[in-house]
Amino acid sequence: SLDLSNFDTSNVTDMSSMFVYCTSLTSLDLSNFDTSNVTTMERMFNRCTSLTKIYVRTNWDTTKVSSSSSMFSNCTKLVGGAGTTFDSNKTDKTYARIDGGESAPGYLTDIKAKPAV
């Protein structure tokens, strides 16, 4: 497990390969991440083969991201909050949003849906 609750990411622009090959991670809580200045998310979760959930807040922002190839490559167990499952054709920032079901599929889950510990 990782405790990222004290990470200050407000000035971060490059998150490429941040969690690459974290094969033992099953879930990530990125709800405190400020991604409003991030421009690069290439391979951010690449090869996180056990990852099933990524929790974020509704202010998760990828509008400035211009480079995101292979962001979710090989995350075959990843499931969004509304049930969207991994699609090997959608591995860039296209699905880097809170899952809105069929009308707005995504790989992320709203932190409000995280089970209490």
ZIMOPE-V272529 format. One record per pair of residues at least 12 apart in sequence whose ideal C-beta (glycine too) atoms are under 6 Angstrom apart, sorted by the first residue. I is the first residue (numbers start at 0). J is the second residue. Records with the same first field share a line. If there is no record, write none. Layout:
# ZIMOPE-V272529
I=J, J
This chain:
# ZIMOPE-V272529
4=31
8=32, 33
9=33
11=37
12=36, 37, 38
13=39
14=37, 40, 43
15=39, 41, 42
16=42
17=43
18=44, 47
19=42, 45
20=46
21=47
22=48, 49
24=47, 50
25=49, 51
26=52
27=53
28=54
29=55
30=54, 55, 56, 110
34=60
35=60
37=64
38=63, 65
39=66
40=64, 67, 70
41=66, 68
42=69
43=70
44=71, 74
45=69, 72
46=73
47=74
48=73
50=74, 77
51=76, 78
52=108
53=107
54=108, 110, 113
55=107
56=110
61=92, 95
64=92
67=91, 92
68=91
69=90
70=91
71=90, 106
72=90
77=106
79=98, 105, 106
80=98, 108, 109, 112
81=98, 100
83=98, 104
94=106
97=109
